[in-house]
């Protein structure tokens, strides 16, 4: 998912996810998202800035900041999602602003006991408090820019497995094609076509591991017009061919 509605609707959302390695395409949502690197290494891109996180590093991602993950070295991480209402005072103070730098240090010795709403809020404020030490903030994107990028990402989400062109997307949201092309590249860091193909290849990876479909069937299911294009884009993005990817995964 790209515009993550599941992290954008609840007023008192709080969740913690754990893992060893994460790679995830650019996305955004209304919630705050804090990534804690316990061990290992992860590269995180936030609004075009690149952060290489190692043990005890963390980032706090503000609402509607575009971000993606790329696992470098398997280890252990935590991701904490919490809605702006969970930290209402901090959210009000930073409204319409973004941090000049999303990186900070946070050492999590053990998972805290968060079995009631007060402890959850206290933990969220602790994260924000540690992040806020000496932090500078700058004016964020205006509401129009946020609205445009959300509309484009939602369009991709709805159409990337079929016909999905920038021309059609621009027409649907009512903006000039040339303007939207430059705007998307500036905000996401990829051309619209490359982004769509990255989404399609991600679906291809899932199908290669979870189904017995042929490469031809998978290429069609992912929105590619021919298997040659699928193979070319898969090799460019993943570094190996679809058949080799499936073979290596099955041999593990």
Buried (B, 14 or more C-beta within 10 A) or exposed (E): EBBBEEBBEBEEBBEBEEEEBBEBBBBBBBBBBBBBBBEBBBBBBBBEBEBEBEEEBBBBBBBBBBBBBBBBEBBBBBBBBBBBEBBEEBBEEBEEEBBEEBBBEBEBEEEEEBEEEEEBBEBBBEBBEBBBEEBEBEEBBEEEBBEBBBBBBBBBBEBBBEEBEBEEBBEBBEBEEEEBBEBBBEBBBBEBBBBBBBBBBBBBBEBBEEEEBEBEEBBBBBBBEEBEBBBBBBBEBBEEBBEEBBEEEEEE
